């Protein structure tokens, strides 16, 4: 049978909740579907009111919390370490944290809004374990702690104001000690790199997450 558009029957459609509603002759949704749409709007409004009223807001990805950093410079970290090139390696780790996880551009010190400064003021080792394998008369150190303390701060280059500062960021790592000085040196270097990686993450969090 043929019929005109005005006489076209209602078509069955599914609403947002999965319940079946009907499309009327004017193209609108009947009550089951329309009510689902209305409830979605109510839920959205409640969400915005609750979280907006509590001070929550969407934080852009890769941007610092509670401060606006347009650009950042990270000069070479100063160090008392005797490892050749350690300062450059440590600085590279810090820079890599910001490059990998933030959208703050790293620029030269002369162009930067903020400058991140670091200085390692303490590097020492303490005995961790002992062995009687070398001599039965006295114990010989078989492993040691490597302890590193770092002073770091972020400064507004234009005003000279210190944004945050930490005088004793400390990390430690263990390494094995044997009879071969070259192996001991290698193990100590590996422990130093492990500590530097942890400190780089803490410096990043202190700048971007403020803790």
N, C-alpha and C positions, 0 to 999 in steps of 0.2 A: 504494500500500500504506500502511496506517496502522500506526504504531508508537507505543509508549509512550515517555515521557520518558527512562526508564532505557535504552531501546534506541536512543535518538537517536544517529545517527552523529556523528563529529567534524566540525566546520566549519573550513574553511580560512580563516585570517586572515593579515594581513601584520604582521610584527614591526617594531620601530623601525628596523632597518637595511634594510628593504625586502624581506627574505627571507620566504618564506611559511612560517608555522607553523600550528599547529592548536589549536583550543580544545577542551579535554577535556570530558567529560560533566559535570564538577562546576563548570564555568565558569572554570577556571584555564587558563593558557597552557602549552602544551607547551614543550619545551626550547629550540627556536630563539628563541621570543619571550621567554621568561623570561631566557635568557642575555643578550639585548640589554638588558633592563631592569637586570640585575645589573651589566653593564659600565658603563651610564650612571651608576649609583650609585658605582662605583669611581672613574670619572673625576672626578665631583664631589668626592669625598672627597680625592683627590690634589690637586685645585685648591685646596681650602680649606687643606690642610696646607702646601702650598708657599708660597702667598701669605700665609697667616696666620703661618707661621714666619719669613718674611722681614720681618715688620713692616708689611706692606701692610694697609690697611683702606679701606673705602668712605668717601669724603668726601662729606658732604651737599652738595647743590648750593647755591651761593651763600653758603657759610659759609667763614670764614677758615681757613687752614692753621696748625696749631700754637698757636692762641690762641682763647679764647672771648670773643667780642664780643657782648654782649647788646643794646647800643644805642650809637649814635655821633652825635656832634655835629660839624658842619663850619662853624665861624664864617667870616665874610667874610675873605678873604685880604688881608693888608696888601701894599701895593705902592708903589713909587716912580714908577710910570708916570704920565705926564701925560694919558693918555687918560681922559676922563670916563666913569665907569661901568665901566671895565675890571675893577676888583676884583670887582664884582658878577657880571660875565659869567664871569670865571675861576672864581669860587666855584660858580656854577651848573653849569659844565662838570664840576667835580669831583663835585658832588652827583649829577649825572646819571649818571656812571659807576657810582656805588654803587646808585642806584635801578634802573638797567638790568640790572646783572649780579649783584647780591648780594641776599640776603634779610635783611641787617642793617638794622634800622629806624633812620631818621634822626630825631632828636628835638632838643629845645632843649638848650642847654649845661647848664642847671640840672638836667635830667633824665637826661643821658647818662652811661653808664658810661665811655666813651672819648671824647676830644676830639681832633680832627685840626686842627692849626694850620699855617698856611702864611704865609710872608713873602717877597716878591720883593725881593731886595736889590741886584740888578744888572740894568740894561737898557742896552745900548749897541749901536752900529752900527759896522761896519767896512767899508771899500770891498771890493767883490767884482769888479766889472768896470768898464772905462773905454771911453769913446767919443771919437773925434776929429771927430764930426759937427758939434759946436758950434764948435770952434776947432781949427785945424790946428797952432796953436803949443803948446798944452798939452792933455793929456787931461782929460776931464770924466767924473766918476763916472756910470756908467749903471745900476749895480745895487749893492746893499749887503747885507751880512749883518746881521740883527737877532739879537742874542744875549741870552738871558735866563737868570739864575741864581736859583734858588729855595731857600729853607730851609724844610723841613717836618718835622714830628714828630707822633707820636701819644702822648697822655698819658692815663694812668688818672686820671680826675677825682677819685676817692675817695682814692687813696693818693698822688697826685702823681708816680708812677713813670713814667718815659719808656719806652714800649714799643719804639719805633724812632725814629731821627732821621737826617736827611740834610741836611747844611749846604750842599751845592753840587749840586743837581739842575740840570743845564744842558741847554738845547735851543737850536737856532738855525734860522732860516729866511731865505731870500733874498727881496728885493723889488726891483722896478724903480724907477729914479729918472729923472725927466724935468725939463722946464722948468716944469710946472704944480705949484705947491706943494700944491694941494688933491688932485691925483691922487697925489702922493708920500705925502701923509698917509693917504690911503685905502689905498694899497698897504702902507704900514707897519702900519696897523691890521689888515689881513688877515694879515700875517705874524705879528703878535702873537697873533691868535686861533688860528692854526695851532700856534704854540708852546704856547699854553695848553692846547690839546686833547691834545698829546703829553704834557705834564707831568701833566695830569689822569689819563691812563692809567697813567703810571708811579707816581703816588701810590696809585692803586687797587691795582696789582699789589704794591706794597711793603706795603700793609696786608693784602691778602687772600691773596697767594701768597708773601709774605715774601721777595721778591727785587726 
